[in-house]
């Protein structure tokens, strides 16, 4: 049985482990922390006194149904049924008026026509501009040669979007999906989100939310079907080279090696690291003494807090701010005050409720910044060191820094490892709409590209 060592227990490393474990490889994965999941995990928040500690996600992570590799990964672990899909997006204006965005009777790409026309948060001139831009995405996605070199904001201004359409539609969807501001986001990623998620199929937009804490998706029970996969916790990899891993001062060898560490950790283990910037995410957890909303989730318009997720009968809300650079210097209390002030404008019942406790999570290194020009700098799966392969959402996956991108990178690394041993492997699944956009001008979208 061939053996592979994996450094890093985030989604990229776990995806590679699951894929190679199913292929019959002996897998040993080394994780510095005492739990799996990397930036997509959960942990207990000490409550003090006699209260039971709350288990919270470091930030609410969601997926769309077009994230086919992430769903395949959950299927491999036997936890796919723990993802609950929602067919409605709720856009809430200050004052509480709700517009619902959902699929209608028409076939894709016209399936949102009915609900889109009824959205009260947008005026007719906004809707006409958005419709014109969506048609442009369909036609320009294979024709434009500069989408990875211009920002999404530049493209939106080029298509004459109104300020309200930009703020209440494009920004609300894309900043959360890509974790970057429109002004700093490469247009190619904005195109991808709307093409795969909203235009290419009738159900690709459906939002999946785990109905358990993220950490429960990767527990030991999920790996029982792969006894040849062994996890080593509190075991940071100190060095990676063609001769193996160094862990706790000891060298460990195998047939192949995968580095699935964050890009900022590569130089510390002896590998070349790309010079990327990070984009932060801030999560705010609020527990009230009563229900303050019955909406399962909502995108909050015109305020600092961007999304709300109802975690427990309207009494426990999780708020998310993506690309949250404006909150970096603020204190925990200042962020909580902003969150409560914003909620008061959307949900009047907050005024009558008592805040029991609150927790703020700042993920300063949540993702790499998906800026114009970055695609040419993202490394492929094969490193400069013989026998060492790369995985991570920051590698050349064709996606921004998402859970789908991380899993894609792990699958690509697994396929490359098998290919290097003359074994056939097709772990990576193509995108749901991978005919021209994915295999044409951008061959790294949807199929492995080793370099």
N, C-alpha and C positions, 0 to 999 in steps of 0.2 A: 504494500500500500504506500503510495507516494505521500509525502508529508509537506505541509505548508505552515509557516508561522505568520501570524497577523498582528500588527501593532495597532491598537486602537479599537475600543469597543463602542464606537458610535455607529450610526446606521450604515455607513460605508463598510466598516469592518465586519459588522454583523451580517450584512447582505452577502459579502464575499464568503464568510464562514458558512452560512446556510447553503449557498450555492455549491461550494466545494464539498461540504459535508454530504450533501445529497449525491454528489458525483463519486463518493467513495474515498475521498482524500482524508488523511488523518490531519486534523486541524487543531492548532493550539493558538488561542487568542490571548493577548496580554493587554490588560486595561489598568491604567494608573489608579483609577478610582474604585470604590467598593461596589459599583453598580454599573449597569450597561445603559446605552442610549445616547451618550454624549450630550449634545445640546437639546435632544428631544427626549427628556426623561422627567422623572418626578422624584420628590423627596419629602420627608416629614418636616414640618415647621413646628419647632417647640412652642407649646402653648403656655407653659408655666402653670403652676398650681396643680390641680387634680384633673384638669381637662385633658382629653385624649388629643395627641398631636394630630394636626391636619396634614394629610398627604396632598400636595399640590404639584401640578406640572410647572416646570420652570417658566414656561410660557405656553399659552394655548397654541397647539399645533393642529392645523387642519390640512386636508388634502382634497383634491377634486377627483372625480371619477376617471378623469383622463390620466391620472397618475398610475399607469398600468403596472409598472415595475414595483412600486411601493405596495400595491395591492397584492401582487404576486408574492412579495416577501412576507406579508402578513399571512397569506395562504400557506406558505411553506412552514410557518411557525404555528399554524392552526389557530390564529387569533383574528382572522378576517371578520368573523361575525361580531367582533367587539367594536367595529366601526359602524356608526350610525350615519346614514346619508340623509341630507335635507335637500328638498327640491325648491325651497323658497329662500330668497334673499330679502331681508327687511331693511329698507333705507329709512331711517328715522330723522326727521328734521327737528331742530330746536322748537319746542312747543308741543312735540309729541306726535305730529302727523306722520303716518306710516305709508310708504309706498312698497308694494310687493313685486318682486322681479321673479318670474317663474316661467317655465316652459308652457307653451300653449298647444293648439291643435295643429298648427302648420309644421311642415317638415323643416329640418335644418337646411340652411342657416336662418330661416325666417321664424323659428320656433318661439322667439321672445317677442314677436311683434305685438301681440295683444296686451301683455302686461307692460311692455315698454311704452306703448301709447298711453297707458293709464297712469304712468308714474307722475304723481303730483309734485314731486320735488324738482322736476325739470319743466321748463317752458318749451313751447313748440320750436322756437329757434334753436334751443339746445338739442332737442331731439333730432331735428333735421341735420344739424352738424354731426352728431354722433352717428346717425345712419350713413351719412356720406363717408365718414371716416371708416366705419366698419366695411363698407363696400371697397374702400381703398385698400384696407388690410388684405382682403381676398385677392385683389388684383396685383398689389405691389409686393406681396410676401415672396414671390419668386422672381420678380423683375428688378427690384431695387438692389443696387450693389453696395449701398452705404449704410444699411440698417445697423450694423455693428459699430459704426463710427459716429453716428449722430445720436443725440439724446431723444428720449420719447417726447419731451416737451418741445423740442425743435420740430419734430414731426407733427405734433398736435397743432402747433401754431401755423405750420405750413398748410394744414388742412382746415384752417380757419375755425377752430373750435371756440365756443364762447367761454368766458371765464367761469360761468356757472357749470357748464358741462365738464370743464377740466377739473374743477374742485369737487363736484358732487358725483361724478361718474368715473372718469378716468383715474383721478388720484385715489379715490376710495378703493377701487378694485386693484389697481396696479401696485401701489406702494405696499399694500399688505401682501400681495402675491410675490413680489420680487424683493421686498425689504430694501427699497431704495427710493429716493425722491425722484419725481419725474424729470427734474433738471439734471440728475446725475445718473439716470438709468439709460442704458443703451436701448435704442428703439427695437432692436431685434428681440429683446426679452418681452417687451410690451406686446409685440406682434404675436409671439408664441403663446402668451397667456390667453389672448382673445381668440386666436385661431384654434388652438387645441381645446381650450376650456369652454368657449362660447359659440363658435361658428362651425367647427368641423363635424360635430355630432349633436344629437338631441339631448344626451344625458351627461356629456363631458363636464358640464358646469356644476353638477350636483356636489355639494360640500360634505365631506366625510369628517366626522368628529368622533374620536375614541370615547366610548362610554365607560371607560375605566381610566385610572391614572396611567400615563404613558409608560412608566416603569413596569407595569403589569403585563405589557405586551412582550417583554423580553425575559420573563422569569425562567428559572431552571425548568419548569414544567414544559415550556414551549420547545425546549431543546432535547426532550426525552427521546424523540424519534431519531436523533442524530448522536448516538453514543460516541462516535468518533470525533466529535467536536468538544474540546475541553477549554474552559475559561479560567484564566488566572487573574484574580483581582489584586488590587494594590501592588501591581507589578509593572511599573513604568519601564518602557524600553529605553535604555541609555545610549545604545549605538546600533546602527544598521549598516551593514556592508555586505559584500558578496560572500563573506564567510559565515554570516548569520546575525543573530540578535545578541546583544549583551544586556542581560537582565540581572539586577542585583550583583553586578560584578562577574557573572558567570556567562560564558558563551553557549548559546543554544543553536544547533544547526538543523537544517531541513533541506528538502529538495528545492523549494521555492519560498519567496518571502513577499509579503504585501505590507506596505506602509499605508495605513489608513488614519494617520494623525492629522490634526489641523495644520494648515500650511505654515503657521507661525512656529510650529514645533520642529520643522524639518531640519533646520540648521543645527539644532541641539543634538540631533541624532546622526549628523554627518551627511545629510543629503542636501541637494540644492533646493532652495526655497524661492518661489515667485514673490515679487514685491507687490503684494496686493494690499488694499486698504480694507478695513472692516466697516460694516454697517450695523448699528446696534438695534436691539428690540427691548422695549420695557413692558413688563406685565404688572398689572395692579390687581390684587386679590382683595375683595371687600365682602365681609360677612355682616348682614343686617339681622335685626330681630324679627323681621317679617318680610313677606313678599313685596317686592318693589316693581316687578314686571313679570308678565306671563310670556313674553317673547322668548323663544329658545336661543336666539342670537340676533344681532342687529349691527349694521354699519351706521355709525353715528356721524352725522354731517356737520360740517362747519365748526368743529371743536377740536381740541387737542387729542382726546381719546378717540380712537378710530373704530374699534370693534368692541362689542359686548357679547359675552357668552354666559348664558344662564346655566350654572352648574348644579343648583340644588333648589328647585321650586321657587326661584326668584329671590331667594335669601342670600345666596352666595353668587356673586358676579365676578367674572374675570374680564378685565379690560386690557386691550393690547394697543400699543403704539409702535408701529414699525418705523424704521429709519429715524429713531428717536434721539437724534443728536441734541435737540433743544432741551431734553430732560437730563442730559448727562450731568450737568453741574448742580442740579437741584437736589435738595435733601429729600429723604423719604417722606417727611411730613408735607413738604411743599407739593410733591407729586400726588399724595393722597388728597390734599385740598383741591387741587385742580380736577382730579377725578370726581370728587363729590360735587363740585360746582358744575361740571359738565353734565353729570347724571341728573341733577336737579332740572336742567333745561329740557330733558327728554322724558323723564319718568317722575311725575309729580309726587308719587307715593314715597319717594326717597325723603321728602321733607318731613314726613310723619314717622319715618323709621329711625331706629337707633343703630349707629354703626358699632358693632360689637368688637371687631378687630379688623386689621388690615395688614397686608404684606406687599412689598414692592420688590420686584426682581428686575435688575438691570443686566441684560446680556450685552456687554460692550463688544464682544466678539461674536455676535450671533451668526453673521454670514459675511462672505466677502462682498465688496461693493461691485455690483454688476454694471460698471461704468462703460462708456464708449471706449473702444480700443482694447478692452480687457480680454476679449475672446482669443485674440492672437497670442496672448501671453499664458493662457491656461495650458498646463502640460498634459500630455497624453498619458496613457496607462503604463508605458514602459519607461522606467527611469534610466538615468545614465549609469547606474550600477548593475552589472550583470546579475540576473536572477532576482532582482528586486522590482516589484511592480507597485504602482501608485493608485490609491483610491481616496476619494473625498469629494464633497460637493464642489470644491474649488478646482478640480481637474476638468478636463475638456469633456464634459458630459452633454453639452448642448442645452442644459438647463441652468437657470440661476441657482443660488444657494438654497435649495429646497430639500425636503425629505426625499422626493422623487429623484432629484439629482444625486443625492448621496447614495441611494440604492442602485441607481444606474451605474455609478462609478464602481461600486462593489461588484456588481454583475460583470462589468467590463473587465475588471481585474481578474475575476474568476475565469472568464472566457480566455483571457490572455495567458493565464497560468496553465490552463489545460492545453492550449495551443502550443505552448512552449515545450510541452511533454508529448507532443504529437497525439493529443487526445481531442476528440471533437467535443464541442460544448457550445450551446446557444442559450445561455442563461438570460441575456439581455433581450427584452421584448421591444419591438418597434413601437413608436408612438401610434396612437389611434388613427392619425392622419399622416402617415409617413410616406406618401407617394412621391410628391414632387418637392415640397418644402424641405423634407428631411433628407432625401437622398440626392437632391439636385445640387444646388450651389453650396449647400452646407452639409457635406457628407458625414460630419461628426454628429448630426442630429439623427439619432435613431439607430445607428450602426457603429460598431467599434472602429476607431481609427487609432492605430498604434503609431506612436512617434516619440 
